[in-house]
């Protein structure tokens, strides 16, 4: 419990920009991820790229599972975020680069 609190504090300080660079480096060395959501997004995007390279398109069905992960659900969530203007512009750009067509997804 104390370790979790300490780790949360380190992430907060890093996000705020006040964590010493040497501490950041040491945390990275032992595998501490600054933001789990960013890590998960990157993993899912990697699976989408893998799907696109294999299938030749990025029209993932909502129920599609890729390597045990719900890729279709994830992509549908990105669509919903984009429709609500809540999807980060850089993420939107990444998705468009692999051929995501925003108006096509809700038909699947």
Secondary structure, DSSP 8 states (H G I E B T S, - for coil): -HHHHHHHHHHHHHHHT-S-HHHHHHHHHTT--S-HHHHHHHHHHHHHHHHHHHHSS----TT--BTTB-HHHHHHHHHHHHHTT-S-HHHHHHHHHTT--TTTGGG-
